[in-house]
């Protein structure tokens, strides 16, 4: 009897998710014992046609990492969806849009212009710009076009489960793989991690204290035994799903929110606004003017970039608008 | 939608103790004011989750008005101070999203200020009318 087939794919991603799979170490042999890997561009030599030649639904599970940034990402997402029984968004980019999702704060043309013309270290004196068709030695090569917007995987295809994280933490992957192998899967659309927040898993002492303004982690005398947020250091813990065992705060770095919103909240940014504004307030607020309130909060740099670092394309507003 | 026929849709979150009573006073005093605000009563302006604001914009609101008790007068002592912080941050975030922060307005309206409520609504309606329809959902993208 042939083994059930699985596939791994990377779309708009950095490759970190692939490393996370390899981090399974010897447990990967259990996966190989139980499944036949039919497609994994980063590790084995397979072609898109190998997938096209499969029957619909022939792949048991597809682990898809990376966001949908260009037309190729979208095309392969649709192809793999068609050929797979279970489609899993693996990692922040396919789950929420990920860090590339911040590209939605610029238009496609602005992005291309900056990357190919304005980046100081990029020598492009001829002003060569990427194009979608190229003729070389009489042959025409078509290249995928950049989409106007970055999307998460579920924006273009139906997704069955999500494995969160940038990259997904090992226990979360192991838990998901164990659930898949036992066949005991939760309801469709579930995020395969804990229901708790990062704060619930963080063992720093919380004193419910307020601060006058936001600080940066490198500023000065940070007490690493205390909650970073209560010392004015923006930390996404309250607006982020756990499962990582608060890996970053444990290493004295603030959480940046890669696991996405916790189950009780629909998006991270608004949740974080509530959390951080209950901690940062100007002293003697009752006598303060609106300007003084604004000044205290101005210490918080780039709120959209920080609160939506991994989830902009799946947030309520999704991208930048042009409101003349 | 043409410029002339554009009627701004404004979602108004009014606190139960001051601003809703103020709006009520405007009504019982038969003060005429623009019909563009859809009022939602909340127990406190501090009840307005930033999510409500984003949701209103996502669903097509051209503006969001939040009205609460004057500083020092909050029925729950500090709800309006929290709102002031939140909405200040929200306005900055809207700016980053390329949305004119004037589309989100926070006002203090007491239960005795029916006339002020009418003024706020009229003023905001005209300001939003000048800004035009919200660019979110169906509006112009930058490409």
Interface residues (C-beta under 8 A of the other chain):
Chain A: X105 X107 X108 X109 X148 X265 X266 X267 X269 X270 X271 X273 X274 X276 X277 X278 X280 X281 X285 X286 X290 X293 X294 X297 X298 X300 X302 X303 X304 X305 X307 X315 X316 X317 X319 X320 X321 X322 X323 X324
Chain B: X49 X50 X51 X53 X54 X55 X57 X58 X71 X72 X81 X82 X84 X85 X86 X88 X89 X90 X92 X93 X96 X97 X98 X99 X100 X103 X131 X132 X134 X135 X136 X139 X140 X141 X142 X143
